[in-house]
Amino acid sequence: MARMDSDMTEGRIWRHLLHFSIPMAIGLLFQQLYNTVDTLVVGRFVGQQAQAAVGSTGPIINTVVGFCAGLATGASVVISQRYGAHDQKGLGKAVHTTIALTFVLSLLATVAGQLIIGPMLAFMQTPDDVVAESRSYLSIYFAGVCGILFYNIGSGILQAVGDSRRPLIFLIISAALNTILDLLFVLAFGMGVEGVAWATILAQIVSAVLILITLSRSEGGYGIRWRSIRIDRESLTTILKIGLPSSIQSAITSFSNVFVQSYINFFGSACMAGYGVYAKIDAFALIPVQSISMASTTFVGQNWGAGQPKRAREGVRTATLMSLAATTVLGVLVFLLARPLMRFFSPEPEVIDYGIRFIHIITPFYITICFNQIYAGALRGVGDATMPTVIMLASFVAFRQVYLAVTKALGAGFVSVALAYPVGWIMCSTLLVLRYSRSALVRGDRARA
């Protein structure tokens, strides 16, 4: 199979970032289609309660999947650094350790996911008219969670060596399959929420199989040799050192969103459905900054591994400007087109009104996200994962929960709850800018990375 990896240690920086981030942006676009199509189908063909059920499960799913995704980030950094250093033997050990680790994570995520469904739905104060369908959706999703874990790990391996195109192709195939199965299971078979859950996990498993086959046939040190799969202690230690802080941050941040969701649930199923739709629109609008951030992590990782800190810093500056430009344009469009966007997902006037309010309150703060995403990604690229994790936990968890508790005690209402996300973004970006300015990457001091 032809090699499609990319060496980012030479050549024009903006071109590397653009060529790498565009396929990733398209990939994220199709990845968002999974749950978005679910929300759209149940909103149009099942009902408000079903739409609220699907839309409100995100924090619970992300608590489990986010933990595993953090370890994938650690693996990706280790792989990109060894690839940049042309350490083929070390690269192979890191890849095979990552695959072995994913088998363990899949088993743990399946069991943990099933165990937390009941307690988490109760903790979120899920309304009685929504709880049964939320439980059904989550039970089926966690039964097939291995699909998304193996896809994310496999795509992370390819992206770490500069190949973002093949993960995109498999994701497009999977997203198309998900859409077809959604319509088949809901419209033809009348399976409702259970139908969209089955469609999602089956499509994810297909994408995982495709990417594992690709890695099995790939040349170079990053290809999978199934007989060589084992855990290398040194590789595992390095992956955990970088990835575990990200895992903890992702899981705790997602769990903190359960608190936010409980405040939203207080306003009833219409608000839940409106917020669920807004969250999908929000996810699409933030795709550029996420893809550029991931591109910058790989770029920084490769150049740091190659001993080129100045080039890595230039990549961070370029990535920041690119993300600010793209996010500003999309934020303005979402703000101006709020009503037609909401109408596309739901015919319910109350759901539409709640969604528009969320959009108009939150989107003006989108540009603040660019700084925390790009700088956190850059710091992880040089192996500094602990401080970004601490800062994000302090901002997205501790500060945000204190903010919500105080505003609730003062009798504040809907607007204060909607502002919970922007205030966390602002604090996080401020602290990460300060951290980056004092980092080893800025100083060019590899010994203190």
Disulfide bonds with the S-S distance in Angstrom:
none
